[in-house]
Amino acid sequence: MSAALWTATDFLAATGGRAVGTVPAAIAGISIDSRTVRAGEAFFAIRGDSLDGHDFAAAMCVIAVLGSLMVSYTRARAEALGVECKVGLATRPVRVVVLSIGLVFAKGAGIGDFELLAPAIYAIAALTTVTAFQRVWHVRNELSSEAAGPPEL
């Protein structure tokens, strides 16, 4: 690790920021690219012309919530049409387990020094989107096979 650029106190005072989790006594560098952060460096999610990490995180939360609603809604509509619809990757128990793991191991939750809440939200967003499409496809196929009638012998 290189020589310290800042003490943690000076760094927080200069940026007007707040400490989240364990803060090292000295900060050896600053990074604005989360892919290049090294131990002892501070990371800033800054607003740029084309990217803003906060907007991405907020969008993923919205997609996760809407995806979860669509998974439940497609099952309810399918069962109203007489089709059992428990297919898909992200059933309710899977979503509860993934979110629970993310919350238990979130930074500041007191269990370890992990940050699993954001990856859990991203996983739920992706899995619920896939599951909603799986359920729509399943219902479509079931209703198509019922409309075709029994196979001829």
N, C-alpha and C positions, 0 to 999 in steps of 0.2 A: 504494500500500500504506500502511496506517495505521501509527502508531507501534507499536513492538514491545511486547507484553505480557510476554513471557518471553524469556530467553536459552535456547538449546537445553539447556545444562547444567542450569539451574534447572528447566526443564520436566521433563526426565527424572528428576531427583532428586525432584521433588514428586509425580510420578505413579508412580514405581517402575517406569517403562517402560524399554524398550530401543530404541535407534535402529536402524532398518532402512533401508538405502540411504543416500542423501545427505540430511543433515539441515541445514536452513538455520541460520545463526548466530542468527537471531531469529525468534520466532513471533508473528505479528500477530493471530491470532485462534484460536478453538477452534470446531469444528463437530461435531455429533453426527448430522448428516444428510449422507450422502455425496453427495447431489445438489447441495448448496449450498457445498461446500468450494471456497475460492478459493486462489490462489497465496499461499504464506506462512502458511497456516493449518494447524493440527493437526487430525486427525480421530480421534474416539473411537468405536469400535463398542461401545456400551453395551447392557447387558441391560435390556430394558424389560418392561412387562406383556404386550405382545403380540408383540414382535419381538426377535430376537437375531441379528445378522448372522453370528455364528460358527455357530449352529445351522443356518442356511440354507446356508452353505458346506459344512458337514459333510454335510448331507442331499443336496446336489448331487453330492458325491463318491460317496456310496453309490448314488445313482441312475445316475451315469455307469458305475460298476463293474457294477451289476446289468444295466443296459441293454446293455453290451458282452457280458456273459455270455449274455443272452437272444438277441442277434443271432447269436452263434456257435452257440448251442444250437438255435435254430430252423432254421438252415441244416443242421446235423448231422441233426436229426430228419427234415427234408424229404428230404434225400438218402438216408436210410435207407428212406424210403417210395418212393424212385425218382423224386423230383421235383428237378430242378436248381433251386437257390435262391441265385442271386447278385444278387438285386435289392436295392434300398434305397439310401438316401442315405449311410449311414455304414458302408460296407464296412470291412474291417480296414485297408487302406491309408489310407483317409480318416481313421480314428480315430488311426492312428499319426502321420500328418502334423499333424493338429490338436494332438495332445498334445505332439508334438515342438516345434512353434512356441511353444506355451505355456511349455514348459520352457526353451527357449533364450532367450526374451524375458521370463522371470520376473524380478521385482525381485531383485537380488542375484546374478543369473547372470553379470553382467559385460558383457552386450551391451546397451548403451543403458540408459535409465532408464524402462523400460516395466513394466507389470504385466499380462501377458497370460495368466498361468496360470489365474486364476479364470475369465476369459471362455472360455478353452479348455475347462475342465471343464464350464462351463454349456452350451457348444455341444455337447460330447460327450453330456451328459445328455439334451439335447433331441433331438439327431439319432439317438441309439441307440434312444430310445423310439419315435420315428417309424419307424425302420428295422425294429424288431421287429414292429410292427403291419403294415408293408408286407409283410414276409416271411410272416407268418401269413395275411394276405389272399391273397397270391400262391399259397401252397400250397393254401389252401382252394379257390380258383378252379381250379387245375390238377387237383386230385383230383375236384372236381365235374364238370369237363368229361370226365375219364376215365370216371367212373361213368355218365355219360349215354350213352356209347358214340359210335361214329362217326355223323356226320350222315347222314340218309337222302337219297338222290338222287332 
